[in-house]
Amino acid sequence: MRALVTGASGYVGSRLVAALLAEDVDVVVGSRTPANLRAFDYYDSVTAVALDVTDEQSCAAAFEESGHIDVAYYLVHAIGESDYRAQDRRSAEQFAAAAATAGVGRIVYLGGFVPDDDRLSEHLASRADVGEALTVDGVELVWLRAAIVLGAGSTSYEMLRYLADRLPVLPLPSWLDEPVQPIAIDDVLHYLAASADPETVPAGSYDIGGPDVVPYRDLVFAYVEAAGLQRIGVPVPFVPTSVAGKVIGRIIPVPAGLAEDLVGSLHNTMTTSESRIRALVPDPPLGLTTIADAMARGVLGQVGEPPGVCALKDPLRLANTDAAWSGGDALGVRRRGVAASSDGTWGLIEALGGRRLLASKPVAAAVRTNLDVAAGVNRRVSSALRRLTDTEEA
């Protein structure tokens, strides 16, 4: 089998390339700048072609250079950029048309859930647009739909990680009571690989999810437990996701536009509406990965330089080619000297409406005192880690 992987420099795409190579698949990777893919340890084992999905001629040229392609994985999106919804739809239309002309048999697309009864966020609406745009005559489409993907390096996971690492007191808006069904990256890769085979997975759309359905707040505290942290949750009702997204985008290193767009989707239903794919694709030998297991595996290997994607012992651990802001503050202390701040945490609680909740209650003083104590501990830990780093480097 010969597979083309778009988004091969991204979180899911890079790990998919490694997984396909491990199964002896002939892999072609597309990138706007193929030379940049030399940073990946898979580079010498793949065929790299120039591919810019925003350019119609580039799409056609990439398929021509690639030769016969059995399956093309579509894993690119422009979320976080201005007017990304229109750009994503146009790019998908051009890619699908080029694939049809080149005789590609199947496109496999990883998108988000599309709830029937909710007002879709711009992010989820865009992902649905892409699925529709990739539906063209002559090419089968397998559309896998997922919620949050768990694993070190995943944007959603890193957002959870930074909030829990940096905030001794965690603001809990009421929409964190909504249920979510995340899926670990190893299970995502399991379904992506299986979807290349028409005899295993017929064309169509399929929801994919992990074995656990929990409120968002439990997902946050699952990371807290896995990381061995002590955190306090403070309810902050009546905070819209739009406000939370803007605030969160300013206190964590994830690009602000990306953080805002993702948080803006949290009011939508994020659980599977069907599980047909599990009747077609057997679960992995050890079963689907639980939230607790995913969190525990994701926090491993935070100190020191991570390996490449092919050298990873576990796809849920951090790779050296993941986004520069990945890794949380445990790794960030070594790289950037970051630490939690009581003023910053209190400011976040106030921005999310916590002052209204706490101002008239004795708990406010206790919370602020605990913030100061926790921040002092964080600063001392940060200082110790920097001294340890200086000793190792000397």
C-alpha positions, 0 to 999 in steps of 0.5 A: 500500500502507498499512502500520502499523509498531509499534515505530516509535521503536525501532532497526529500526522507525524505520529501516523507516519511513524505508525504506518512505517512500522507496518511497512507502508510505503509513505509519501509526505506532503509539506509546503516546505519539504526540506523542513521535514528533515527535522523528523526522524522518519525523513529518510524512510519516506518520499517528501513532496511539495504540497500546499493545499491552499494552492490548486496547482500545488495539489495537482503537482503533488499527486503527479509527483507522488505516483499512484496513491492508494489512500490519502490522509487529510490532516491539515487545518488552519484553525487559529488563523483569520477566516480559517473556515473559508480557507479550510473548505476551499483547501479541501475542495482543491485537494479532493479534486486533485485526488480524484483526477489522480485516481486516488482510491480513498481519502481518510479524514480526521475531523470533529464531532458534528452534534445534531442538536447543538449550535456548532462552534466555528471550529466544529462547523469548519471541520464539518465543512471540510468533511463535506468538501472532501466528498467527491465522485470517484473517491471513497471518503472515510471521515473519522470524528473525534473529540479531544485527543489525549497525549503529550503534544496534543493541543488540547492536552497541553492546554489542560497541562498548562492550566493545571501546572500554572494555576494552584486554584482552578476556575471551574465555569459551569460548562465544565459540567458538560460531558466529554469523551476524549480519545488517546492518540494511540487509539486514533492511530489505530483507527486511522491505520485500519481505515486505509483498508476498504475491506475493513472499513467501508466508506462513510463517517464514524465517531471514534471515542475512548472508553470513558465519558466524564465532565470536562472538570474531571478531565482536568483533575485526571491530569492533576492526579496523574501529575501528582499536583494539589489543586483547588477547584473554584466554581465561576458560573455564568462565564461564556466560553468566548470569554474563557477562551480569550482569558486562557489564550493570554495565560498559557503559551499555546497560540492565543487564536488557537486556544480561543477557537478550541475553548469556544467549542466546549459548549457543544456535545462532545460524545460519540453518537454511534460506535459502528466502527468498533464492530468493524475494527477490533479494539487494540489487544489491551483495549481502548486507552482510559483517561487515567492511563492516557494522563499517566503516560502523557506526563512521562518524559517531561524532563530532558530532550524528547526523542523523535516520533519513530523513536518514541516508546509510546505515542502518548509521550512528547516528541522532539518535533512537537510544537515548541510550546509543548511539554508543560512547565516541568519542561518549560522551567528548563527551557524558559524559566516559567513558573506559576504566579499567585497574581496571575492566578488570582487575575484569571479568577477575577477575569472569569467572574470569580470576584463575584463569587468570592468577594463576600465569602471568607473563603476568598482570603483563604484562597488568596493565601493558598495561592501565595503559598503555592506560588512560593513553592512553585518558585522554589521548585523552579529555582531548584530545577534551574540549578539542577539544569545548570549543574547537568550542563556544566 
